[in-house]
Amino acid sequence: MGGRWFGAVGVAVVAIVLVACGDSASAATDANQWLEDNDSARVQEWVRAENDKTFGVLQQDPRWGGNLAAAKEIGNSPDRLPTPTVIHGEIYNFWQDPDHTRGVWRKTSVADYQAAQPHWSTVLDVDALAAGEGRNWVWQGVDCAPARQTRCLVILSEGGEDAVTAREFDTETGQFVADGFVLPRGKQEVSWLDENTLLVGREWQPGELTSSGYAYVVKRWERGRPLDAAVEVGRGAREDVSTRPLVLTDGTNRTVALLDRSSSFFDHEYRLLADGSPALALPAKAEMRGMVAGRILVALQQDWAVDGTNFPAGTLVALDADALIRDPAHPHPSAVYTPGPADALEDVMTTRDQVVVLSLHDVRGRATVYHPGADGSWAATPLALPDNATISATAADDHSGLAYLTVTSFLEPPTLWRLDTVTNASAPVKSVPPQFDSTGLVVEQLKATSTDGTQVPYFVVHRADMPYDGSNPTILNAYGGFGATMTPHYGAETGRLWLSRGGVFALANIRGGGEFGPAWHDAALTTNRQRAFDDFAAVSRDLADRKITSARRLGITGASNGGLLMGVSMTQHPELFNAVDIGVPLLDMLRYEHIAAGASWVGEYGSVDDPAQRAFLERISPYQQLRPEVTYPEPFLWTTSKDDRVGPQHARKFAAKLAEQGHPYLFYEGSEGGHGTGANIDESATTTALRFTYFMRRLM
């Protein structure tokens, strides 16, 4: 168990570390660098003025009121899946609604959970907690001690930022533990070693963080002792991305404690938590995914040749824990899951004695239960689940065979399936009523040819009787980074606010993502990233070539790394689009390493310290590539003041430069929400309504 509270740019979730000096060459000519100062009154006044201007445009549109009402209704609807977590043999759920805007953590029995209306009992009311303490608490989850699972760390943040506070909670008494573990606000990692001991990575001394803003010193903290008496058990280096504790636990409560040192975002050096223990002889691009029956599960992001066998990238392998502890330098892996050419490993769940592997085949979800054999082999049982759907890991119980999966698609609302991994039996137990009328809508999977000849798949959702005359308002979405997969999903807001009004929605599976395994991601790393941008442009042209839409009717949307994609697309191909929705983006790629957690993504984007990589970054950086003489489609940029992952600085500076050059634009910065759309349902609904009102104005 144990949480990792930092992540890739976007998909999904610490104080901001800003380097004032930064890159001197870009700083010397950057008139907007003052907008990087989050604490500046001048910056805050600029944000207020920009928000007022945007509200004056979008909130005056006659469709605004209906869009906002619909977004709030969808977000607050009781017709949502109460997503389960299995703790101590009971079902827990975090829920937000109009009566609980910050949310309530609640529980019920496994049997009662399957009822249409479970009888929930409140465990922790975050609204009451925030009101009583005068804090702006946003729920970030829980992490429970593995054996009994009755002592949990409740993770909270101020306004949704990545920096968190952790407080020990007793689920039996329903109270925070008096004199229990409390970790003050910070960008930190924690794992339970046992019920009385935590392993903690955090900023122990001022400035004791990596250049990415993450911990690199891990200490053991025992119950009853002050935090400053914690004992160091390992450290990485300041130039790393991070070093974190990791404790693997199987269904018999067997634990293996490790240190995970990440020299880059994708590279890991694992070391047993023992004095003088050598690093495990694993490939650098390998990730621990759990432990079952004394076998450690490792997902390979690169090929691995060992014991005369080659395990291709994308394989899930198992290592005998006892053998690995005896001899860390000579692991003997066995394959659990091996991908085919159109496959990708998506996720791994562990129950007491089985492994559930979620994978993709041609961007379609698959789920398989694996049973370990006495000889180190694994018996696979594919599950009969709906085809042409996305299958997501939802919850699994380490102490039984109970697991839950969520199945959804563009036109089918989410359905929760209960799985017994002992018998391989599965059945739907909960579903969401349709949130929009999908009558007459169809889904196609098409392919576009990129600049280098690569076939790039994409999905299109549209009316069956859609005219092929280029007149259809179309929104195209993609991400293309960090190996993240973009799969069919049920978007109630998109369905109600866009598809039901005759709009078309498209989702592109461009390189840089993980839809076809590590090679699909690796193809667009650092100076090869233009391939992802070319893929997206190819899909945009293909939509027009097929007369599904045209440049006048095509809008594009992306957030975080997807926001970078939007900025590049706008500056490289302004003629292809009439609307560009840019969310929580990276846009100044010469300064990104010095803003928020940007330094941690050098493995993805490259560094200005490398001459070749700097030259490439300058060529593609949207902020640097804006030109006063070029006509751009009016973009809508949105971010939040509490984004301490990418930071609001990129969007602010891009908007300011657009203004300097006389280009039209709209900008919105929410006060809360971290690296997302808002800290609660209503805040997220406001962002959603702004975005769809913008698209309607530009495309309909």
PEQUIBEL-V226344 format. One record per residue. N is the residue number from 0. RES is the residue in three letters. PHI is phi as a letter, one per 40 degrees, with the letter a starting at -180 (NA if undefined). PSI is psi in whole degrees, -180 to 180 (* if undefined). OMEGA is omega as a letter, one per 30 degrees, with the letter a starting at -180 (* if undefined). Layout:
# PEQUIBEL-V226344
n,res,phi,psi,omega
N,RES,PHI,PSI,OMEGA
N,RES,PHI,PSI,OMEGA
This chain:
# PEQUIBEL-V226344
n,res,phi,psi,omega
0,MET,NA,-169,a
1,GLY,h,143,a
2,GLY,b,151,l
3,ARG,b,105,a
4,TRP,c,31,l
5,PHE,b,159,a
6,GLY,a,-171,l
7,ALA,c,166,a
8,VAL,c,93,l
9,GLY,h,-58,a
10,VAL,d,118,l
11,ALA,h,*,*
12,VAL,NA,*,*
13,VAL,NA,105,a
14,ALA,c,146,l
15,ILE,c,137,l
16,VAL,b,106,l
17,LEU,b,135,l
18,VAL,b,111,a
19,ALA,c,-38,a
20,CYS,c,-55,l
21,GLY,g,-151,a
22,ASP,c,111,a
23,SER,c,-35,a
24,ALA,c,-44,l
25,SER,c,-34,a
26,ALA,c,-35,a
27,ALA,c,-27,a
28,THR,b,9,a
29,ASP,c,99,a
30,ALA,c,-12,a
31,ASN,b,12,a
32,GLN,c,-20,l
33,TRP,c,-23,l
34,LEU,c,-3,l
35,GLU,c,-12,a
36,ASP,c,103,a
37,ASN,c,-24,a
38,ASP,c,2,a
39,SER,c,131,l
40,ALA,c,-34,l
41,ARG,c,-42,l
42,VAL,c,-45,a
43,GLN,c,-37,l
44,GLU,c,-39,l
45,TRP,c,-44,l
46,VAL,c,-46,l
47,ARG,d,-43,a
48,ALA,c,-41,l
49,GLU,c,-42,l
50,ASN,c,-43,l
51,ASP,c,-40,l
52,LYS,c,-44,a
53,THR,c,-44,l
54,PHE,d,-37,a
55,GLY,c,-24,l
56,VAL,c,-59,a
57,LEU,c,-37,a
58,GLN,c,-8,l
59,GLN,c,-9,l
60,ASP,c,136,a
61,PRO,c,-17,l
62,ARG,c,-10,a
63,TRP,d,-50,a
64,GLY,d,-45,l
65,GLY,c,-39,l
66,ASN,c,-44,a
67,LEU,c,-43,a
68,ALA,c,-42,l
69,ALA,c,-42,a
70,ALA,c,-41,l
71,LYS,c,-40,a
72,GLU,c,-43,l
73,ILE,c,-47,a
74,GLY,c,-36,a
75,ASN,c,2,a
76,SER,c,138,l
77,PRO,c,-13,a
78,ASP,c,63,l
79,ARG,b,154,l
80,LEU,c,126,l
81,PRO,c,91,a
82,THR,d,125,a
83,PRO,c,153,l
84,THR,b,135,a
85,VAL,c,117,l
86,ILE,b,123,l
87,HIS,f,40,l
88,GLY,g,8,l
89,GLU,b,165,l
90,ILE,c,123,l
91,TYR,b,152,a
92,ASN,a,142,l
93,PHE,b,130,a
94,TRP,b,135,l
95,GLN,b,141,l
96,ASP,a,-180,a
97,PRO,d,-27,l
98,ASP,c,-13,a
99,HIS,b,74,a
100,THR,c,-34,l
101,ARG,c,-28,l
102,GLY,h,162,l
103,VAL,b,134,l
104,TRP,c,125,a
105,ARG,b,169,a
106,LYS,a,163,l
107,THR,a,178,l
108,SER,c,163,l
109,VAL,c,-43,a
110,ALA,c,-45,a
111,ASP,c,-30,a
112,TYR,d,-32,a
113,GLN,c,-11,l
114,ALA,c,156,l
115,ALA,d,-38,l
116,GLN,b,88,a
117,PRO,c,155,l
118,HIS,c,90,a
119,TRP,c,145,l
120,SER,b,136,a
121,THR,c,132,l
122,VAL,c,-47,l
123,LEU,a,126,l
124,ASP,c,108,a
125,VAL,c,-32,l
126,ASP,c,-47,l
127,ALA,c,-39,l
128,LEU,c,-47,a
129,ALA,c,-42,a
130,ALA,c,-41,a
131,GLY,c,-30,a
132,GLU,b,-5,a
133,GLY,g,36,a
134,ARG,b,156,a
135,ASN,c,63,a
136,TRP,c,136,l
137,VAL,b,128,a
138,TRP,c,133,l
139,GLN,b,4,l
140,GLY,h,-175,l
141,VAL,b,158,l
142,ASP,b,116,a
143,CYS,b,145,l
144,ALA,d,134,a
145,PRO,c,-34,a
146,ALA,c,-68,a
147,ARG,c,-23,l
148,GLN,f,32,l
149,THR,b,-16,l
150,ARG,b,122,a
151,CYS,b,148,l
152,LEU,c,119,l
153,VAL,c,125,a
154,ILE,b,122,a
155,LEU,b,151,l
156,SER,b,162,l
157,GLU,c,111,l
158,GLY,g,11,l
159,GLY,g,8,a
160,GLU,c,168,l
161,ASP,c,-25,l
162,ALA,c,133,a
163,VAL,b,160,l
164,THR,b,138,l
165,ALA,b,131,a
166,ARG,b,135,a
167,GLU,c,133,a
168,PHE,b,140,l
169,ASP,b,113,a
170,THR,c,-17,l
171,GLU,c,-40,l
172,THR,c,-18,a
173,GLY,g,27,a
174,GLN,b,154,l
175,PHE,c,143,a
176,VAL,c,123,l
177,ALA,c,129,a
178,ASP,f,27,l
179,GLY,c,-172,l
180,PHE,c,131,l
181,VAL,b,123,l
182,LEU,b,118,a
183,PRO,c,166,a
184,ARG,d,134,l
185,GLY,i,170,l
186,LYS,c,102,a
187,GLN,a,161,l
188,GLU,b,140,a
189,VAL,a,143,l
190,SER,b,143,l
191,TRP,c,124,l
192,LEU,c,-41,l
193,ASP,a,-175,a
194,GLU,c,-15,a
195,ASN,b,11,a
196,THR,a,133,l
197,LEU,b,149,l
198,LEU,b,125,a
199,VAL,b,131,l
200,GLY,b,123,a
201,ARG,a,-177,l
202,GLU,c,92,a
203,TRP,c,-38,l
204,GLN,b,150,a
205,PRO,d,127,l
206,GLY,g,0,a
207,GLU,c,65,l
208,LEU,b,160,l
209,THR,c,171,l
210,SER,c,-18,l
211,SER,c,-8,l
212,GLY,g,18,a
213,TYR,b,165,a
214,ALA,c,149,l
215,TYR,b,3,l
216,VAL,b,125,a
217,VAL,b,134,l
218,LYS,b,157,l
219,ARG,c,125,a
220,TRP,b,118,a
221,GLU,c,146,a
222,ARG,d,141,l
223,GLY,g,-6,l
224,ARG,b,149,l
225,PRO,c,155,a
226,LEU,d,-36,a
227,ASP,c,-2,l
228,ALA,c,4,l
229,ALA,c,147,a
230,VAL,b,129,a
231,GLU,c,135,l
232,VAL,b,-7,l
233,GLY,i,158,l
234,ARG,a,153,l
235,GLY,b,-137,a
236,ALA,b,155,a
237,ARG,c,-30,a
238,GLU,c,-6,l
239,ASP,c,174,l
240,VAL,c,-48,a
241,SER,a,165,l
242,THR,b,131,a
243,ARG,b,157,l
244,PRO,c,150,l
245,LEU,a,123,l
246,VAL,b,116,l
247,LEU,c,138,a
248,THR,b,136,l
249,ASP,b,-176,a
250,GLY,c,-15,l
251,THR,c,8,a
252,ASN,g,18,l
253,ARG,c,133,a
254,THR,b,149,l
255,VAL,b,117,a
256,ALA,c,133,a
257,LEU,b,161,l
258,LEU,b,134,a
259,ASP,b,104,l
260,ARG,c,121,a
261,SER,b,106,l
262,SER,c,-24,l
263,SER,a,178,a
264,PHE,c,-29,a
265,PHE,b,-11,a
266,ASP,c,138,a
267,HIS,b,137,l
268,GLU,b,112,a
269,TYR,c,138,a
270,ARG,b,135,l
271,LEU,c,147,a
272,LEU,c,76,l
273,ALA,a,141,a
274,ASP,d,127,l
275,GLY,g,7,a
276,SER,c,132,l
277,PRO,c,162,l
278,ALA,c,146,l
279,LEU,c,139,a
280,ALA,c,67,l
281,LEU,b,159,l
282,PRO,c,152,a
283,ALA,c,-37,a
284,LYS,c,75,l
285,ALA,a,141,a
286,GLU,b,131,l
287,MET,c,134,a
288,ARG,b,10,l
289,GLY,h,-174,l
290,MET,a,135,l
291,VAL,b,129,l
292,ALA,f,42,l
293,GLY,g,15,l
294,ARG,b,124,a
295,ILE,c,131,a
296,LEU,c,131,a
297,VAL,b,126,l
298,ALA,c,125,a
299,LEU,c,128,l
300,GLN,b,7,l
301,GLN,a,162,l
302,ASP,c,150,l
303,TRP,a,116,l
304,ALA,b,119,a
305,VAL,a,143,l
306,ASP,f,33,l
307,GLY,g,8,a
308,THR,b,139,l
309,ASN,b,121,l
310,PHE,b,115,a
311,PRO,c,157,l
312,ALA,d,140,a
313,GLY,g,-4,l
314,THR,c,145,l
315,LEU,b,122,a
316,VAL,b,162,l
317,ALA,b,142,l
318,LEU,b,133,l
319,ASP,c,120,a
320,ALA,c,-43,a
321,ASP,c,-45,a
322,ALA,c,-38,a
323,LEU,c,-38,l
324,ILE,c,-39,l
325,ARG,c,-37,a
326,ASP,a,81,a
327,PRO,c,-20,a
328,ALA,c,-10,a
329,HIS,b,73,l
330,PRO,c,152,l
331,HIS,b,89,a
332,PRO,c,155,l
333,SER,b,144,a
334,ALA,c,132,l
335,VAL,c,-57,l
336,TYR,b,132,l
337,THR,b,123,a
338,PRO,c,153,l
339,GLY,c,-178,a
340,PRO,c,-25,l
341,ALA,b,17,a
342,ASP,b,163,l
343,ALA,a,137,l
344,LEU,c,122,a
345,GLU,c,-52,a
346,ASP,a,164,a
347,VAL,b,131,l
348,MET,b,147,l
349,THR,b,132,l
350,THR,b,-163,a
351,ARG,d,-49,a
352,ASP,b,6,a
353,GLN,b,166,l
354,VAL,b,134,l
355,VAL,b,120,a
356,VAL,b,125,l
357,LEU,b,131,a
358,SER,b,171,l
359,LEU,b,143,l
360,HIS,b,110,a
361,ASP,f,43,l
362,VAL,g,28,l
363,ARG,b,137,a
364,GLY,c,144,l
365,ARG,b,151,l
366,ALA,b,135,a
367,THR,b,136,l
368,VAL,c,133,l
369,TYR,b,129,l
370,HIS,b,127,l
371,PRO,c,141,l
372,GLY,b,163,a
373,ALA,c,-24,a
374,ASP,c,10,a
375,GLY,g,-3,l
376,SER,c,172,a
377,TRP,b,128,l
378,ALA,c,126,a
379,ALA,b,136,l
380,THR,b,104,l
381,PRO,c,142,l
382,LEU,c,140,l
383,ALA,c,90,l
384,LEU,b,163,a
385,PRO,d,141,l
386,ASP,c,172,l
387,ASN,f,43,a
388,ALA,b,168,l
389,THR,b,129,l
390,ILE,b,122,a
391,SER,b,142,l
392,ALA,c,130,a
393,THR,b,-52,a
394,ALA,a,153,l
395,ALA,a,148,a
396,ASP,b,120,l
397,ASP,c,-15,a
398,HIS,b,11,l
399,SER,a,-170,l
400,GLY,c,16,a
401,LEU,c,132,l
402,ALA,a,159,l
403,TYR,b,140,l
404,LEU,b,150,l
405,THR,b,131,a
406,VAL,b,129,a
407,THR,a,168,l
408,SER,a,-177,a
409,PHE,d,-37,a
410,LEU,b,-4,l
411,GLU,b,122,l
412,PRO,c,160,a
413,PRO,d,138,l
414,THR,b,132,l
415,LEU,c,126,l
416,TRP,b,135,l
417,ARG,c,137,a
418,LEU,b,133,l
419,ASP,b,106,a
420,THR,c,-12,l
421,VAL,c,-46,a
422,THR,c,-9,a
423,ASN,g,14,l
424,ALA,c,141,l
425,SER,a,149,a
426,ALA,a,145,l
427,PRO,c,138,a
428,VAL,b,-23,l
429,LYS,a,146,l
430,SER,a,163,a
431,VAL,b,132,l
432,PRO,c,152,l
433,PRO,d,137,a
434,GLN,c,-5,l
435,PHE,a,161,a
436,ASP,c,110,a
437,SER,c,9,l
438,THR,d,129,l
439,GLY,g,-1,l
440,LEU,c,146,l
441,VAL,b,161,l
442,VAL,b,133,l
443,GLU,b,149,l
444,GLN,b,117,a
445,LEU,b,175,l
446,LYS,b,141,l
447,ALA,b,154,l
448,THR,b,119,a
449,SER,c,176,a
450,THR,d,-38,a
451,ASP,c,12,l
452,GLY,g,-5,a
453,THR,c,136,l
454,GLN,c,123,a
455,VAL,b,113,a
456,PRO,c,151,l
457,TYR,a,153,l
458,PHE,b,148,l
459,VAL,b,129,l
460,VAL,b,124,a
461,HIS,a,171,l
462,ARG,c,143,l
463,ALA,c,-30,a
464,ASP,c,23,a
465,MET,d,131,l
466,PRO,c,137,l
467,TYR,c,72,a
468,ASP,b,11,l
469,GLY,g,9,a
470,SER,c,-1,a
471,ASN,c,121,l
472,PRO,c,126,a
473,THR,b,135,l
474,ILE,b,126,l
475,LEU,b,129,a
476,ASN,b,148,l
477,ALA,a,170,l
478,TYR,b,-65,l
479,GLY,g,48,l
480,GLY,a,159,l
481,PHE,f,19,l
482,GLY,g,12,a
483,ALA,c,142,a
484,THR,c,142,l
485,MET,b,107,a
486,THR,b,164,l
487,PRO,d,135,a
488,HIS,a,153,a
489,TYR,c,107,l
490,GLY,b,101,a
491,ALA,c,-41,l
492,GLU,c,-44,l
493,THR,c,-42,l
494,GLY,c,-47,a
495,ARG,c,-43,a
496,LEU,c,-16,a
497,TRP,b,-60,a
498,LEU,c,-40,a
499,SER,c,-14,l
500,ARG,b,15,l
501,GLY,g,4,l
502,GLY,c,162,l
503,VAL,b,142,l
504,PHE,b,135,l
505,ALA,b,145,a
506,LEU,b,121,a
507,ALA,b,138,l
508,ASN,b,70,a
509,ILE,c,162,l
510,ARG,c,155,a
511,GLY,h,-26,l
512,GLY,c,-173,a
513,GLY,b,19,a
514,GLU,c,-24,l
515,PHE,b,32,l
516,GLY,g,-178,a
517,PRO,d,-34,a
518,ALA,c,-35,l
519,TRP,c,-36,l
520,HIS,c,-50,a
521,ASP,c,-25,a
522,ALA,c,-20,a
523,ALA,b,25,l
524,LEU,c,147,l
525,THR,f,-118,a
526,THR,c,-3,l
527,ASN,c,9,a
528,ARG,c,-19,l
529,GLN,d,-25,l
530,ARG,c,-40,l
531,ALA,c,-43,l
532,PHE,c,-40,l
533,ASP,c,-39,l
534,ASP,d,-44,a
535,PHE,c,-42,l
536,ALA,c,-37,l
537,ALA,c,-42,l
538,VAL,c,-41,l
539,SER,d,-45,l
540,ARG,c,-37,a
541,ASP,c,-39,l
542,LEU,c,-39,l
543,ALA,c,-41,a
544,ASP,c,-34,l
545,ARG,c,2,a
546,LYS,g,21,l
547,ILE,c,-40,l
548,THR,a,-168,l
549,SER,a,171,a
550,ALA,d,-37,l
551,ARG,c,-30,a
552,ARG,b,6,a
553,LEU,b,126,l
554,GLY,b,154,a
555,ILE,b,151,a
556,THR,a,141,l
557,GLY,a,151,a
558,ALA,b,150,l
559,SER,g,-121,l
560,ASN,d,-34,l
561,GLY,c,-28,l
562,GLY,c,-38,l
563,LEU,c,-45,l
564,LEU,d,-41,l
565,MET,c,-45,a
566,GLY,c,-42,l
567,VAL,c,-44,a
568,SER,c,-40,l
569,MET,c,-42,a
570,THR,c,-30,l
571,GLN,c,-33,a
572,HIS,b,60,a
573,PRO,c,-20,a
574,GLU,c,-12,a
575,LEU,c,-14,a
576,PHE,b,159,l
577,ASN,b,-3,l
578,ALA,a,137,a
579,VAL,b,112,a
580,ASP,b,113,a
581,ILE,b,107,a
582,GLY,b,140,l
583,VAL,f,59,a
584,PRO,c,162,l
585,LEU,c,132,a
586,LEU,b,-27,l
587,ASP,b,93,a
588,MET,c,-4,l
589,LEU,c,-16,a
590,ARG,b,-4,a
591,TYR,d,-31,a
592,GLU,c,-15,a
593,HIS,b,14,l
594,ILE,b,125,l
595,ALA,f,-131,a
596,ALA,c,20,a
597,GLY,d,-34,a
598,ALA,c,-21,a
599,SER,c,-11,a
600,TRP,b,18,l
601,VAL,d,-34,l
602,GLY,c,-25,l
603,GLU,c,-46,a
604,TYR,b,-23,a
605,GLY,g,177,a
606,SER,b,146,l
607,VAL,c,-13,l
608,ASP,c,-16,l
609,ASP,c,120,a
610,PRO,d,-44,a
611,ALA,c,-41,a
612,GLN,c,-38,l
613,ARG,c,-44,l
614,ALA,c,-41,l
615,PHE,c,-46,a
616,LEU,d,-39,l
617,GLU,c,-35,a
618,ARG,c,-32,a
619,ILE,b,-12,a
620,SER,c,117,a
621,PRO,d,-40,a
622,TYR,c,-42,a
623,GLN,c,-24,a
624,GLN,c,-2,l
625,LEU,c,137,a
626,ARG,b,133,a
627,PRO,c,-27,a
628,GLU,c,-7,a
629,VAL,c,142,l
630,THR,c,118,a
631,TYR,b,151,l
632,PRO,c,142,a
633,GLU,c,114,a
634,PRO,c,161,l
635,PHE,b,115,l
636,LEU,b,134,l
637,TRP,b,148,a
638,THR,a,-174,l
639,THR,b,149,l
640,SER,c,-25,a
641,LYS,c,10,l
642,ASP,c,102,l
643,ASP,b,20,l
644,ARG,b,-65,l
645,VAL,c,-40,a
646,GLY,g,145,l
647,PRO,c,-6,a
648,GLN,c,-39,a
649,HIS,c,-51,a
650,ALA,c,-41,l
651,ARG,d,-50,a
652,LYS,c,-38,l
653,PHE,c,-43,l
654,ALA,c,-43,a
655,ALA,c,-39,a
656,LYS,c,-37,l
657,LEU,d,-43,l
658,ALA,c,-44,l
659,GLU,d,-39,a
660,GLN,c,1,l
661,GLY,g,20,a
662,HIS,c,143,l
663,PRO,c,148,l
664,TYR,a,165,l
665,LEU,b,143,a
666,PHE,b,137,l
667,TYR,b,130,l
668,GLU,b,110,l
669,GLY,c,153,a
670,SER,c,-22,a
671,GLU,b,172,l
672,GLY,h,-6,l
673,GLY,f,-142,a
674,HIS,c,64,a
675,GLY,a,-158,a
676,THR,c,-14,a
677,GLY,i,163,a
678,ALA,c,-13,l
679,ASN,a,179,a
680,ILE,c,-45,a
681,ASP,c,-37,l
682,GLU,c,-43,l
683,SER,c,-37,l
684,ALA,c,-37,l
685,THR,c,-46,l
686,THR,c,-44,l
687,THR,c,-46,a
688,ALA,c,-40,l
689,LEU,c,-44,a
690,ARG,c,-47,a
691,PHE,c,-32,l
692,THR,c,-42,l
693,TYR,d,-48,a
694,PHE,c,-41,l
695,MET,c,-42,l
696,ARG,c,-38,a
697,ARG,c,-29,a
698,LEU,b,-23,a
699,MET,b,*,*
